[in-house]
Amino acid sequence: MLPTDLLIHRQTGEAIAPKRLDIDDKMRAIATQLITCFQECLGNTQGELDRQLLELEGDSPDYRLKRGLAHILKGLSTFEIVSPLEPPDLRKRVFALSAESVPSTRASIATLDKLAMQLTEELNREVLPVEIRTGLYADLAENRILTQFDIPTPEELLHRYNLAQVQGVFYRASSITLNAHRNVPGEYKLLFRYLKLFQLMAYIEGDADHGFTITVDGPTSLFKASTRYGLAIAKLLPALLHVTKWSLSATLHWKDEYAKTYKNGRFTLNSECGLVSHYPPGKPYDSMLEASFADRWDSLKSEWVLEREVDLIPIPGSVMIPDFRLVHPDGRNFLLEIVGYWRPEYLQKKFSQVRRAECDNLILAISERLNLEKAGVKVKDIPGRLIWFKDKLSPKAVLEALEQP
């Protein structure tokens, strides 16, 4: 996504229209020029890259466009600290040795040579004085080395830019109303998964046969307009693009720095918008906790088969999608929900969903690190089978819960 100063929007009354680039030869040429710049700077410092990007900008009036494209490309780049030691430790060693002699050019050279010999012995590899000189301040942003660049096509870069400009509108969003029309059930699941992944609170009406109306806002919306969840809403947009048919309207809220007053706006979008998502259409895990559990379950070699998010459980005002389903060859099946996130309003919502779902085949795995009492959750009121865990959820503990009579 783009920082606020690189967003380009046009406002007409309360309606806001973000800048959209044409995917034409002129824009492809600009995108290609910037991509080539990044490729040629592989192995060089971020400072050198920024210098070359500044030269490409020149005195062109479209500098914000080029800076926006470059910002997206930096998100596809890896900048690393290259130094024989962590720079703060290296500076400490150099300054300690240099204090033993009178400052001079010759003394500086001797200090670097001496430390290079010491580090060669300590690290069991040859360390050159030039590595020490380069590594002294390698932790500064401009001195980090561009070591990897995931090269996009010019079209991919331009699509990412257009999407980022639209996402920027939602930074100011205090709420959105989304109509997901009748779609393939798997698309609904992917959308709800991302709602859950970005920890957005939503009121959901409808069903998989007729479609859903989803209202997304923050927990303080009853008291005042808030854009606290605007960034998370912006992150949801690329996931929404995987849904075949939808429309949304957003309420915007921002402060006019000149008039020192708050203003409201509106923004609408639908599935015919022409934006292209860079999110994978598959099913990423919500957390490392879930991914780790799934990997370790495979090594358990149990008869129980672990399936990833296959059920939509409709409940009043929402939909619950358990993390996993466990199926036995004899026909038994259980749903598994892992609760490891701590935000109070999330916990309140989650356990409210569990109570309203009234599932008699639900297993709830709860982190011992959660302060449920502070969040207002009473464990005795929680239905289903409970498993408590600390850092990782043990597959064996889940298997024991499955085999309980």
MOCORBEL-V344378 format. One record per backbone hydrogen bond with DSSP energy under -1.0 kcal/mol. CO is the residue of the C=O (numbers start at 1). NH is the residue of the N-H. E is the energy in kcal/mol with one decimal. If there is no record, write none. Layout:
CO|NH|E + CO|NH|E
This chain:
3|6|-1.9 + 4|7|-1.6 + 8|19|-2.6 + 10|17|-3.3 + 12|15|-1.9 + 14|266|-2.6 + 15|12|-2.8 + 17|10|-2.9 + 22|24|-1.7 + 24|28|-2.6 + 25|29|-2.1 + 26|30|-1.7 + 27|31|-2.7 + 28|32|-2.8 + 29|33|-2.1 + 30|34|-1.9 + 31|35|-2.5 + 32|36|-2.5 + 33|37|-1.6 + 34|38|-1.9 + 35|39|-2.2 + 36|40|-2.5 + 39|42|-1.2 + 41|44|-2.7 + 44|146|-2.9 + 45|49|-1.9 + 46|50|-2.8 + 47|51|-1.8 + 48|52|-2.1 + 49|53|-2.4 + 50|54|-2.0 + 51|55|-1.7 + 52|56|-1.9 + 53|57|-1.8 + 54|58|-1.8 + 57|60|-2.0 + 62|66|-1.7 + 63|67|-2.7 + 64|68|-2.1 + 65|69|-2.2 + 66|70|-2.5 + 67|71|-2.3 + 68|72|-1.8 + 69|73|-2.0 + 70|74|-2.1 + 71|75|-1.2 + 73|76|-1.0 + 74|77|-1.4 + 76|150|-2.6 + 78|147|-2.4 + 78|148|-1.3 + 80|145|-3.0 + 86|90|-2.5 + 87|91|-2.8 + 88|92|-1.8 + 89|93|-2.1 + 90|94|-2.4 + 91|95|-2.8 + 92|96|-2.0 + 93|97|-1.9 + 94|98|-2.6 + 95|99|-1.3 + 97|100|-1.5 + 98|101|-1.4 + 104|108|-2.2 + 105|109|-2.0 + 106|110|-2.2 + 107|111|-2.4 + 108|112|-2.2 + 109|113|-2.3 + 110|114|-2.5 + 111|115|-2.4 + 112|116|-2.2 + 113|117|-1.8 + 114|118|-1.9 + 115|119|-2.8 + 116|120|-1.9 + 117|121|-1.6 + 118|122|-2.2 + 119|123|-2.9 + 128|132|-1.3 + 129|133|-2.4 + 130|134|-2.3 + 131|135|-2.4 + 132|136|-1.3 + 135|138|-1.4 + 137|140|-1.4 + 140|143|-1.6 + 141|144|-1.2 + 142|47|-2.7 + 144|46|-2.1 + 145|80|-2.7 + 146|43|-3.3 + 148|78|-2.7 + 149|151|-1.1 + 153|157|-2.3 + 154|158|-2.2 + 155|159|-2.4 + 156|160|-2.3 + 157|161|-2.1 + 158|162|-2.4 + 159|163|-2.4 + 160|164|-2.4 + 161|165|-2.2 + 162|166|-1.7 + 163|167|-2.8 + 164|168|-1.8 + 166|169|-1.1 + 167|170|-1.1 + 168|171|-1.0 + 169|172|-1.4 + 170|173|-1.4 + 172|253|-2.8 + 175|251|-2.5 + 176|216|-2.7 + 177|249|-2.0 + 178|214|-3.4 + 179|247|-1.7 + 180|212|-2.5 + 184|187|-1.8 + 184|188|-1.2 + 185|189|-2.1 + 186|190|-1.9 + 187|191|-2.2 + 188|192|-2.9 + 189|193|-2.3 + 190|194|-1.9 + 191|195|-1.9 + 192|196|-2.1 + 193|197|-2.9 + 194|198|-2.4 + 195|200|-2.5 + 196|199|-1.3 + 201|217|-1.4 + 203|215|-2.7 + 205|213|-2.7 + 207|211|-2.6 + 211|207|-1.6 + 212|180|-2.7 + 213|205|-2.3 + 214|178|-3.4 + 215|203|-2.7 + 216|176|-2.0 + 218|221|-1.5 + 220|223|-1.8 + 220|224|-2.1 + 227|230|-1.9 + 229|233|-2.3 + 230|234|-2.2 + 231|235|-1.9 + 232|236|-1.0 + 236|240|-1.8 + 237|241|-1.4 + 239|242|-1.5 + 240|243|-2.0 + 245|181|-1.3 + 246|271|-2.3 + 247|179|-3.4 + 248|269|-2.0 + 249|177|-2.8 + 250|267|-1.6 + 251|174|-2.8 + 251|175|-1.2 + 252|265|-1.8 + 254|263|-3.3 + 256|260|-1.9 + 261|256|-3.5 + 263|254|-2.2 + 265|252|-2.4 + 266|16|-1.2 + 267|250|-3.1 + 269|248|-2.9 + 270|273|-1.7 + 287|291|-2.0 + 288|292|-2.9 + 289|293|-2.0 + 290|294|-2.4 + 291|295|-2.2 + 292|296|-2.2 + 293|297|-2.1 + 294|298|-1.5 + 297|300|-1.4 + 305|327|-2.3 + 307|325|-2.4 + 313|320|-2.7 + 315|318|-2.4 + 317|204|-2.8 + 318|315|-1.9 + 320|313|-2.8 + 323|309|-1.8 + 324|336|-2.9 + 325|307|-3.2 + 326|334|-2.3 + 327|305|-3.1 + 328|331|-2.3 + 332|328|-3.0 + 334|326|-3.2 + 335|363|-3.3 + 336|324|-2.3 + 337|365|-2.8 + 339|367|-2.1 + 343|347|-2.3 + 344|348|-2.7 + 345|349|-2.1 + 346|350|-2.9 + 347|351|-2.6 + 348|352|-1.6 + 349|353|-2.3 + 350|354|-2.1 + 351|355|-2.0 + 352|356|-2.2 + 353|357|-2.2 + 354|358|-1.0 + 361|335|-2.9 + 362|385|-2.0 + 363|337|-2.5 + 364|387|-2.5 + 365|339|-3.3 + 366|389|-1.9 + 367|370|-1.3 + 370|372|-1.3 + 371|375|-1.4 + 372|377|-2.9 + 373|376|-1.2 + 378|381|-1.4 + 379|382|-1.9 + 385|364|-3.4 + 387|366|-3.3 + 389|368|-3.3 + 394|398|-1.6 + 395|399|-2.5 + 396|400|-2.3 + 397|401|-1.7 + 398|402|-2.1 + 399|403|-1.6
